[in-house]
């Protein structure tokens, strides 16, 4: 049996290594043929940036990749050269005694140490610069920075706008869709009311934790108006994977209009504002869904020509042919089903703080913390079976179960009509 230092053993080891590389290369190429490369421009890719913070972090990544790629090429080239030059080519080479052994060349070893230190320096400088840059809004921009307080719950996000006060009510507050002014730095104060969460909008900024009993912050900026995907990046319970949110960046004028609209109390639909002759019920298909099944249509596909930002803008307008009587019925059910105990609808009923504020929920593009598209069908699904959409959520565990709340299809239609009217 050949010993580990014998030429025969080394030859077999090299052959096994070459076979392994060949198999790995074949599998890699086979896998690449199945990859949809457009996914590099997906909703939550960090390879496509839309703001200075994400761009700074991406440049650090590229620097690290180039340095490590050069190291890989050098090491792999030396390995390939040694493997090819000194491999046993015939029986005589296999039986030949091993060449003289030594402990290496001090000059080469010191050079390798120096090159390694230099490589670390090349990585360290842009890394430190990015850490200082991304920590907080640059000093010259701080006076122009817009401030938002983001709070993590299991499993949704609350966004408060301390610079936008509502007389007699308090601070402007929305859930799961954070609207920001484009082209302007936004400082986000990060808080949590329960466990550790992590705030992440890949195209705008990296991950920053929301830690209990400890204030944290970050900043980001969208260079242009756009619609961006985000989510919690820290395991925080059963439905961590479906704790998502959106960031909508608007021009300064559009942002000011949105603030003015959102400050208004809830919209009330009456027979005077809706045409009874044209009223119709929400079109809902009560289908069966899988547990945790997402609820987005193909228009959210990045390959689609439909712009998510344009869809958000369309969502701000009331739906056609509203049924005032059905909406009034839904508003009444919103009280009797004790939704008002957890949710607030300014101008209507409810002063709850456990769940998201719903004053303008009809104007949002998503529900259930960014998991479902805000359509009549998905809204009815969320109302009737919240535990199947987001297992362990408090709407079900602390609301539906203790109060023995159930919602049938007719009640769901009325509640959907009411909630969709809240523009």
N, C-alpha and C positions, 0 to 999 in steps of 0.2 A: 504493500500500500504506500503510495507516495506521501512524503512528509510535506507540511505546509511550505517549506523552503525549497522544495525540489522544483526543477524546471517543468516537470510533467504536471505537478499540481498547479503551478502558476499558469501553464498553458490551458488546462481545463477551466480554471477560474476565469481567465480572459474570455474563453469561448462562451462560458455561461453568461458572462456579463454582456457580451455582444448579442447573444440570443435574447436576453432580457430587454436590452435596448431596442432590438428589432420588434419584439412583441409590443412593448410600450408605445413605440412609434406608430405601429400599425393601428393599435387601439385608439391612439390620439387622433390620427388622421380619420379613422372611421367615425370617432365622436364629432370631429370638426365638421364632417359632412352633414351632421344632424343639427348643427347650431344655426339658429337664426341670428345672424350678426346684427340685425336691427335692434336686438335687445340691449346692445351697448348704449342705445339712445332711449332706453325704457323710462318709465315713470320715475324710478328711484335710482337711476344710475348716478354715480359720482364722477363718471368720466366725461360728462357734459355739464359745464358749469354755467350759471346765470348770474353770478355775483362775485364780488372781490374776495370774500372769505373763502368760498368754495374753490375759487381759482388759485388762491394762495396755497391751500391744502393740496390741490391737485399738482401744483408745481413741485411740492416736496415729494409727492409720490413719484413723479417722473424722474426727479433727480436720483432718488433711491433706486429706481428701476435701472437707469442708465449706469450708475456706479456698479451695482450688482451684476448687470449684464456684461460689463467689461471684465469683471472678475471671473465670471462664468466662462467667457470666451477664452481668456488666458489659461485658466486652469484646465478647461476641457481640451484646449489645443495641446498643452504640454502632455496631458494624459494620452491623447490620441497619438502624439508623436512617439512617446515612450512605448506605447502598446504596439504600434506598427514596426518601429525600428528594432525592438529587442524581442519580438515574439519568436518562438521556435518554429523554423520553417521545414525542418526535416528531422530524421531520427538522430543524426549526429548532434544537432542543436539541443535536442531534448535530453540527450545523455551527457551533454557537456557540463563541466563543473560550473557552479555559479560564479559570477564575476566578483572581484574584490569588494568587500563591504566597507562602508565608512559611515561616519556620523554626520556627514553633510559638510557644506562649505559655509564657514562663518559669514563671509561677505554676502552670499545669497540669502542666508537666513536673516541677517540684519536688514538687507534690502527689502525682503518680504514684510518684515515688521514695519519698516518705514512706509512702505506702500499701503499697508493696512491702516496705519494711523492717518495717512493722507486721505484715504477713502472715507474714513470716519469724519474727518474735518470737512470734506466736500458735502457730506450729508448733514453734519451738525449745523453749519452756518445757515442754510435755508430753513432748517427745522426750527432753530431758535428764533429766526426772524419771523417765521409764520406763527409761532406761539405768541410772541409779543403782539403781532398784528391782529390775530384773531381773538385775543383775550378780551378786548373791549374796544369800543368805538374809538378810532384815532382822535387824539386831542383836538385837532383842528376842525373835526366834524361833530364834536359832542353837543355843541349848542344847537345844531340842526337835527340831532337825532330824535327819532320818535320812540316813545316808550310804551311797551306792552307788558303786562304781567301774565305769564302763562302758568297754569296750575294743572298738575296731573292728578287724575282720579282713576280708580279701577272701573272702567277702562275707557276714559275719554279725556279730552283736554278742554279747559276753560280759559278764555282769553279776555282779560279786562284791559280797558283803555283809560288809564288814570288821567290822561290829558283831555278826555271827553266826558265832562260831567253832565248828568241829566238832572235838572232842577227837581228837587223833592223826591228823587228816586235813588240817586247815587251815581255810580260809574257805569259807563257803557260796557256791556258784557255780551259776549257771544260764545258759542261752543263749536269746537271742531273745525271751523273754517276761519282762519286768521287772515283778515284783510289788511294789507299794508300799502303805504305809498311807494311806488317804484322810483328808483333813482335817489333814494334817501336812506341813510343808515337807520336801522331799527334796533334798539336795545331791548332785549327780552329778559325780564326778571323771572327766573325759574323757581317754582315752588311745587310742593306736593303735599297732599293731605293724608296720604296713607303710606305706601311703600316707595321704594326707589323706582323712578321712571327715568327715561332718557329721551331728550328732545332731539329729533334728527330730521332735517330737510336736506337730502343729499345734494341737490343742485344749487343750494344756497349756502349751506354751512354744515360742518361736521357735528358729531354727537356730543351733547353736554348733559350730564346727569342732573336730575331733580332729586335732591336728597332730603329726607325728613329732618326737620329742625335745623336746617342749614340753608341759608340763602345762596343762590348761585345765579349766574347770568351769562349771556352770550350776546353776540350781535350778528346781524346779517343784513344784506342789501340785495334787492333784485334790480339789475341794471335796467330792465325794461318790463312793461306790464306782462304778466304771465300767470299761469296756473300750475302750482307745484305740489307734489305729493310728499307727505311726511309721515312718520310713525314713531312710536316708542321703540327704542333700541335696547332696552334693559328688561330682562324677564321680570314680570311683575304680577304673575298669577295665571289663572286658567286661560283667560282670553287675551293674554299679552300680544299674541300674533295678530289680533284683529283690533288693536288699539291704534287707530290711524287718524290723520287729520289732513287738512289742505291749507295751503298758503296762496292767497289770491293777491297779486300785486297789480295795482291800478295807477293810472296817471294821477297827478296831484288833484286835478279837477274832478275826475271820477271818484277818487277817494273821498274828497270833501262831500260830494253828493251822497256817497254811501253812508258816511257818518251822519249826515243830516237825516237820511231816511231811517237809519237804524235807531236813531234817538227817538223817533216817533213811537207812540204807543201802538199796541196791536191794532191791526185793521179790522173793522167790523163790517160784515156784509149783511145788508138788509134788503128787503124787497124793493126799496127805492134805488139801490145800487146794483141790483141784479135783475135781469129780465126773467120773470117766472115762466114765460112762454118758451124760453130757450134753455131752461135749466135742465141739467142732466147729471146723473150720478157719476162718480169717478169710475173709470173703466178698470176694473180689477179682475184679474184671473187668479182665483184662489188655487194655486198649484202647490204641489208638494216639493219641498226643498230639502237638500241634504244638510246635515249639521255643519255649521260654519261655512256654508256655501256662499261665495261672494255674490254680489248683486249688481254687476256692471254690465252694460250693453257694449256692443262692439264699437260704439262711438268713442269709448275711452281708450281704444287701441291706438298706440302712437303712430301706426301706419295709416290711420284714418285721416280723411281730409277735414273732419269736423274738429273745430278748435274747442277744447274744454273751457277756455276763457269766454268764448262767445256763448257757449252753452250756459255758463254761469250768468252772463248778462241777460240772456233770455229768461232765466229762472226768476229774475227780479220782478217780472210783470205778472199780474193776476191771470189765472187760467180763464179760458172763455166759458161762457154759459154756466156760471156758478148757480148752484141751487141754494138759495138763502134759507129755505126751511130745513134742508138737510144739514147745512152748516150750523144752524141754531140748535138742531138736535145733537150734533157732535159737541158743541160747546157745553150743552147740558150734561152729556155723558162725561166730558172732561172733568166736571165737578163730581158727579155721582160715583165715578170709578176711582175717585180720590187721587187723580193725577195732579191736582192742585197742591197736594201735600208735599210733592217733591219738585215740581216745576213752577216756574214763574212765567206769566204772560202779562207783561205790563199793559195796563189799560183794561184788561179782563180780570179773570180770577186767578188766584194762585200766588203764593209768595214763598214757594219751596226753594231750597238751596241744595238739596241732595243731588238733584239731576240737572241737566242743562237747561238754560233759559230758552223758552220756545216762542218768544215774542215775534220773531221773524223767521221761524223755522221753514216756512214755505218757500223762502227765497234762497235757501241753501241747496247746493247740488248733491249733498250726501246726507245720510242719516246713520245712526248707530256707529258714531265715531268713524266716519269715512269708509265704512264697510259696504254699505248699500247705497245705490243710487236713489235719489229722492224722487221716486215715482209712486203713483197710487198703489201699484202692486207690491212694491218693496216696503212701503210704509205700512200697508195692511199686514204684511208678513211680520214686520217688526213689532207691531202692536199686539198681534194675536199670539206670537210664539217667540218672545224675546230670548227665552232660554235656549232655543235651537239656533238662533243667530249668534248669540254671544253668551256661551255657558258661564254661569256664575255671576252675571251682571246683577247689580243691586235693584234694578227695576223689577226683576223677577223675584229675587231671593228675599228682599226686604219690603216689597210692595205687593206683588201678586200673591205669593204664597201665604203670608200672614193674614191678608185681607180676603183671601179666597176669590181673587179677581179673575174673571174669565171674560173674554170678548168674543162674541159670535160674529158671523159674517155681516149681518145687517148693522150691528154696532160699529164694526170696523169701517164700513163704508161711511158712516156718519162722522166718525173720528178723523178719517182720512180727509174728508171734505173740509172739516174745520181746520185741521192743521195745514192743509195746502192753501187755505185762504189767508194764512198769516204771512203776508208778504212784507 
